[in-house]
């Protein structure tokens, strides 16, 4: 069976592969998310804790805990997934911390 190429019978499969790879690189570069690090996660955690304390003081302690709970749950879920994928504990905890609290760098 002969492959059908847009260029016809004289198409160069290697050139087509290079064009395809170049297009994928351009697409990935356009969709790239800014790199988020541990420093950004520290700042995010600080803001979440500050918001939780302020809401706890001015509204109710239970409501302040509700501000912190989703971030803690997200951290635990990402940590569990990373461990199930076979990552070491330290690397999994670092990834989970950045995912849960590094959101600030995206703004």
N, C-alpha and C positions, 0 to 999 in steps of 0.2 A: 504494500500500500504506500502510495506516495503522499508526502505531506503537502498541504496546500498553504502556501505562503502568500501574504499580500503582494509581494513583489513579483510573484510568478515563479516559474521553474528555476530561475537563476538566483534565487534568494540565498543569501549567506546565513546559515543558522547561527554562526558565531556573532555576526553583526546584529542580528535580531536579538540575541541574548544580551549583548552589550547595551542596546537601546532600552531593552526592558529593565535591566539593572539600573541604568541611569535614570529612567523614569521613576523607579521605586525610590531611589535616593532622593530625588527632588521632592517626591511626595512626603517622605519621612521628614525631610528638613523643614517642610512647610507645616507639618503637624507637631513638631517637637515641643515638648513642655519644658519650661525652664527647669534646670537642675535644682533639686531641693536637697539641702544638706541637714546635718544634725543641728547646726546653729539656727536654721530656720525652724526646726522642730522644737528647739528650746524656747524660742520666742513664741511659737504657737501654744506650747504647753503653758507658758507664763500667762498668756492672754486668756486661755481657757480657765486656768485657776483663778485669775483675777475676776473674771466674769462670774465664776461660780461663787466666789466669796462675796462679791458685791450683791449678787442676787440673794444669796443666803442671808446676808445681814439685813437687807432692805425689804425682802419679801418673806422668805421662810427658809430655814435650813434644808428642808426637803426639796424645795424648788431649786435651791443652789446645787444640790446633789444631782438633780435632773439635768442640769446644764453639763455637768462633768460626765455623766453616765454614758452618753452615746460615744464619746471619744474613747473612754475606757473600753467599752464593748468593741469598738472598731479595732483598737489595739490588740485585744485578746483574739479576735477573729483572724486578723492578719497574722499574728504570731502563730496561731494554730495551723493555718494554711501553710505558712513557711516551714514549720516543723514537719508537717505531713509530706511536704515536697522534699524533705531530706536535708534542709539547710541546718548548719550548726546553730546552737542556741544563741550565741552572741550575734551572728549575722542575721538570724531571724528576728531577734529583739530590736536590732538597729533598723532593719527594714520596716518592722511594724511601727516603731516609734516615728520614723520619718513619714510613713503613710498617714498615721493617725494625727500627728501634730504639725507636720510640715506644710500644711495647706496654706499657711500665711504667705509663703514665697510666691504663690500663684497670683497674688494681688498686686 
